[in-house]
Amino acid sequence: MCAMTDLTVLQARVEELERRVGELDDVRQIERLQRSYGYFLDNLMMAEIVDLFADDGEVEIGSRGVYRGRAAVEPFFVELLGENKRGVAVGEVLNHLQLQGIVTLGDDATAAGRWRALLIVGGTNAHGHPQALLSEGLYENQYVKRDGVWLIKRLCWNPTCTGRCRDSTGRGSGARG
């Protein structure tokens, strides 16, 4: 083999490795983006969630409708889900476990991700009685890379099972599927 061929082969190999490293980095950034969403949700940091979305992003959670664009996504998280609160109160628990993530990169700075989510919510109701909720569902999200940063283009969560937990007095209802 001549030196020119060796150099051409090595250059092609380096280019392939750079492409693969770039893909792995993109997947890592998307996984971090999704984890950030979960962390902010767990801690009722709704304004920070909005910053994870593309300006033309959209959200659909359960049967609450589709909210398109930042002007709709922001009040959905801050006012509707977050009730204009920031941070969980003492005695409240909001755990949003995102599991089994699969990220598929597109060819045009886009990606798709699927995640199972298990929600564990606990606290007290308006009468001071303990209450807890378990919910499970599937995220089917779309992401877009803009100016080198991955953002949520579409966040869609479909709950498959939700139920209230019974306390020691028997209060609460069973799971719904």
N, C-alpha and C positions, 0 to 999 in steps of 0.2 A: 504494500500500500504506500502511495506517495504521501509526502507531508501535506499537500493541499487537501487530499481526501481525508486524512486524519483530522485536519483542522475543520473541514466541513462537517464531518460526523460529530466532532466535539461541540461545534457551534449549535448544531441541530439538537444535540442532547441537552445543552445548557438552556436553549430556548424552551424545550419541552419541560424541563425541571422548573423553570421560572413560571411557566403557565400553570403547572400543577401546584406550586407553592402559592401562586396568586389565588387559585380556586380554594385551596385550604384556608387561606386568610379570609377570603370572602365568607366562607361558611362560618368560620370562627366569629367574624364580626356580626353576622346575622344571629347566631346563637346568643351572643352577648346582648344584642338589641332586644331579642325576645326575653332574655332573663331580666334585663333592665325594666321592661314593661311589667313583668311579674313582681319585681321588687317594689317598683313605684306603686303598683296596685295594692300590694300587701300593706304598704305604709300610707295609703291614701294621699299620695303625692301626684294628684291628678294633672296639675299644670305641667309637670315633668313628662307625664305620659303623652300629652298633646305634642310636646317637642319631638317625640319619636316618630311622628307621622309626617309624610310628605304633605306639601300644601294642598295637593289634590287627593289626599288619602281619604279612606272611608272606613267606617266601623259598623259591624252588625253583630250584636250579642243577643242570642236567643231570638225572641219574637218582639224585640223592642224597636224594630225598624232599622233602616239603613240611613246612616248619617254621612253625608258626602262633603268633603272640603273642610278646611280648618275652622271655618265659621260655624259649622255644625258639629264637628268632632269635639271642639273645646267645651261647649255647654253640655254635651252629652256626658263627658267624663267629670267635669268640674261640678256642674249643677245637679244632673240627674243621678249619676252613680255616686259621686262624692258628697252630695248634699252640701256643697260649699264648705266642707270641713277639710282640714289638713292634718294628717296624722291620726292614728288610732288612739282611742281613749284607754285609760287604765282599765284593765279587766276585759278588754276586747281582744279578739284574735281574728286575724284575717290572713289565712295562709292560702296561697294560690300556687300549688305545685304544678310545674309544667314538665311533663315527662315524655319520653320516647320521641324526641324531636328528630325529624327527617327534613333536611334542607336539600332542595334541588335547584341548582343554578341554571338560569337561562343563558342564551347566547348574547343578550342585548342589555346587560346591566340590570337584569331582573332575576328574581328567584321566587320560589314557592316553599312554604314550610308547613308541616303538619305536626301538631303537638297534642298529646292527651293532657288534660288539665283536671286536677283534683282540687276542689275548693273546700276548705274547712273554715267555717265562720262561727264565732262564738261571742257571747256577751250577755247582756241582760235586756229584757224588753222594757217598755214604758212603765210597767208595774213592778220592776225590780226583780222579775223572775228570770232565772238563767234560760238561755235559749241557744241552740246550736243548729247549724245547717251544714249538710254535706251535699256537694254537687260534683258531677263528673261530666266531661264533655270533650269535644274535639275542636281544636283550632285548625282552620285551613286558611293560611295567610299568604299574602303576596307582598314582596319587598321590591324596592327600586333603589338603585345606586345613583345618587346625584352629587356632583362635585366631589366624588371620591368617598361619600358617606352613605351607608345603607340606612334606609328609612322604611317605615311600614307604609305600604301602598293600600293594602286592604287587610283588615283584621276581622275575622269572622269566627265566632265561637258558637257552637251548637251544643247546648246541654243535652245529655242523653239520660241522666238520672239525677233527680234532686229530691232531698228529703230532710225533714226536721228530725233531730235526735230527741229521744225521750230522756227526761231527767229522772232522778231517783223517785219522784212523785208520780211518774207516769205521764206527765204533761208532754205534749208534743205529738206530732203525727209521724206516720211511717213514710217510707220512701215512695216517690212517684217515678215512674219510668216512661 
